Amino acid sequence: MVKRGSSETTNETSEGLLLKRAFPFRLGTTSYVIPDDIVPNLRYLQGRVDDVELLLFESDQCSNLPAPSVGLEIARLGQEAHLTYTVHLPLDTRLGSADEAERLSSVGKCRRVIERMAPVAPFAWVLHLHGDRRGDPPTYDPSRWIEQNRRSLHELLQGGPASRMFCIETLDYDFERIADLVEAFDLSVCLDIGHLLVHGRDVTAHLDRWMERARVFHLHGVDAGGKDHNHLGHLPPGLLEDLARRLSGLPAGDERVVTMEVFRQDDFERSMSVVTERLATWRK
């Protein structure tokens, strides 16, 4: 049974949808659902979901990396509201770059975020292994790209979080291209189902292949125009139910996070409605 939180701890909506601790997985969304900073978003979401994906960037031009005091506030809110966090490491990184200065700078950006956000004790660190180009193949020099990514992963893991805390995200290229890296470093996977859909990949095959390592799942719909990160009403029939069935069959204590990766309040509210309607069977 899902209990409604008080108006002091959660923002009520017309539908009053509260799905915190409702499923045999941790349901989450992003830290940019309402047009405000991270902490106001956390206060808006704290009584409604189990996890929040903290979207962070760190570049020479701008940064939203929280000040140490804000990081402690995020940690405090998480403890009080029983929220966990997945931290999305900076997007503007090129860990496989042929330019050694760019590669080292990318490693440094990730390490600074990891150090700053350590007090929030993330459930996972989500990491992109960007290619040299968009699409598939991600590079025209695969041996060099793989080797540079290998060096970067080795450096990130030295004295850093445990390898299974890093979730390598499925992007716009065939994920099998980096499967050897994921397995060699014993990393986890962030299975971004929205990315698989928008690039026409077989979601079922990816679930079969990576379920054991998939610590985090990103869910978002693809609209008729081919744009992703829309509400879950755009998901193919049966997909959400299949994911819930697989997650409900995991051993007790094997927690996973399912993030509704949307960035607008209306998409969040619609997605909450879709989850409520389609996953009634799996509610605790």
N, C-alpha and C positions, 0 to 999 in steps of 0.2 A: 504494500500500500504506500502510495506517495503522499506525504503530508505537506500541506501548504505552509510555507515559511511566513513569518510575521512581516508586516509592511516595513519594519525597521531594518530587516536584513535582506529583503529582496524587492525588486521593482515589480509591482503587479501589472499585468497586461489584461486586456479585455477577456482573453481566454484563460488567464491564470495558469498557464502551462508550466508546471514545475516537474522536472524529470530527474532531479538529484537523487542518486542512489536507487534509481528505478530499474536498472538493468544489470545483467551479469558482466558488465564492462563499464568503464568510466566514460560517460558522454561529455563531450566538451565542445567549445567553439573558440573563436579567436578573441584577442584583446582589443579588437577594433570593430565592435558591433555598433556602438553608438559613436557619434562624432565628437570624441573627447579623448583625453589621455588614458594611459593604461589603468591607473588606480580607479578613476570613475567607472571605467568599463568593468573592472573587477567587482565593484560594489553593486553594479547593475546585475551582474551575472551570478553573484555568490550563492544565492539561494536556489538557483535554477539548474545549474550544471555541476558536474564533478571535476572538470578540468578546464583550464584555459591555456590556449597556445599563445605564448608571449612572443610577438613578432618584433624582432629587434634588428636594427641596422646600425652600421658603424663605418663611416667613411671619412675621408678628409674634408668633405664639404658639409656634411651634417650627420647627426647621430641622435637616436632616441634612447640610447643606453641610459637606464635610470641611474640617478645619483645613488651613492651608497645608502643614504637615508631612505630613499624611495624603495630601494631593493629590500631593505628591512621591513618597510611597510607592506610590501607585496608578500613577504614571507609571513608576517603577522596575520594578514588577511587570510592567507591560505590555511594557517593553523586554526584560526577561529571559525572559518566557514567550511572546513574539511575539503578544501580545494587542493588539487594537485596542479602542477604546471608542466607543460612541455615548452621548452625554449627553442624557438627557431633561430638558429645561428644566422649571421648576416648573409643576405642574398648577393651582395656585391663582392663576392670572393671568387678566386680562380685558383683552386688548390692544385689543378693539373696544368697550370700555365707553363709554357716553355720559357717565359721570362722569369728567371729565378727571383728577381726582386719582387715581382708581383706575387709569385707563389709564397714567398716568405711573409710578405705583407698580409696575405690572406690568412695564413696560419696565425699571425699575430692578432688579427681582428677576432678570429674565433676564440683564441686563448683569452683575450681581454674580456669578452662577453662571458666566457665560462667562469673566469675568476670573479667578475662582478656579480654574476647571478647565482653563484654557489650557495649563498644563504637561503635561497628559496627551495633548495633541495629538489631539483626538477625530476619529474618522472622519466624524462627523456630529453636528449639534445638532438634536434632535427637538423640534418646537414645535407646540403646540396653539393654534388660533385658536378659542377657545370662543365659543359664542353667548350671547345674553342669557337663553336658556332651553334646556332639554334638548329634543332631538328636532329634527324638520324641519317648518317652517323654524327656523333658529337664532335668528331675531329677527323682530320685527314692524316694524322700521324698517331695512330692508336697506341703503338708501343711506347712512344715518348709520353703521351698523355697518361697512360696507366702508370708508368714509372714515377711521374711527378706526383700523381695522386697518392701513390704508395708512400713516397717520402713524406708527404704532408700528413697522411694518416698516422704514420709512425711518430711524427713529431707531436701531433695532437694527443696521442695516447700516452706519451712519456710523462709520467707524473700527473696525468689528467684523470678524468672519470673512467670507470670500467668500460671496456669495449662495448658491451651489450647496452650501455646507456646511449650510445650514438646510433641514431636511426638514419640510414641513408635513404633519401627520398627518391621515389620513381619520378622521373622528369619527362622530357620529350623524346628521349632515345630509348632503344631497347635495353632494358635493365640487365639482360644477360651479359651485356658488354662489361659490366663491372661486378658480375656475380663472383668472380674469383677473388676480387678485393674484399668483398663483403664476407666471404667465407674464410679467407686467409687471416683476416684481422678479427674474426669472430664478432662482427658487428650485427646490430639489429637493422630492421627495415622499417621505413615509413611508407606504407603502401598507399600512395595517393590515387584513389580510385577515380577521382575527377580527371586527373591527368591521363590515366589509362583510357578513360572514355573519350576524351577530346581528341586523343591521338589514335583512336580506333583499335586499341589493344584488347586482348582477351582477358577480361577481369577474372573469370573463373580459373583460367590457367595460372594467373599470377597468385590467386588465393591458394590454389593447390601447391604451387611451388614455394611460396614464401610464408605460409601461415605460421610456421614454428618461429620464424625470426621477426615477424611483423608485430612489433611492440606498439606501434601507432598506425592508425588508419585515418586518412583525410578523405572526407566525403563532401562533394559539392556537385551540383547538377550542371549539365551542359544544355543551353537553350537551343532553339531551332536555328539560330544564327551561328552556332558553333562556339559561343562564348561560355567559358566555364566559371566557376565560383558563384553559381546561382543557387537558389534554394533547392532543397532535396526533392521537391515535387517533380523535377526534371529527371530524376533517376529512372532507369529502366525498371519495369515491373519485376518484382521478385528479388532484385539485387540486395536491397536492404534486409529483406527477410533471410536471404541466404547468409549474409554476413553475420546476422544475429544468431542464426542457427549454429554456425561454426564457432562463434565466440562462446555461446552457451554450453558447448560441448567440451570446453577446455577444463583442465583440472582445477579444483578449488584453489584459490590463491594465485592463479596465473592471470594477473590483471593486464588488461590492454586498454588503450585509450582510443576512442572513436571521436575525431574532431570534425564538427560541421564547419568546414573552412569557408565561411562566408564573411562579408565585410560590411553588410548593411543591416540595419535593425529589421526591416521588413523581410529580408531573406532569412534572418535568424528566426523570427516569429513563425514564418511559414514552414521552415524546416522543423521547428519544434512540433508543429501541428502534424506534419507528415510522419515524424517518428512516433508520436502518440498514436496515430491512427494505424500505422502499419505494423508496429511492434507490440501491440497490446498483449500478445501471447507470451512475450518474453519478459514482461514486467514482473519484478519480484513480488 
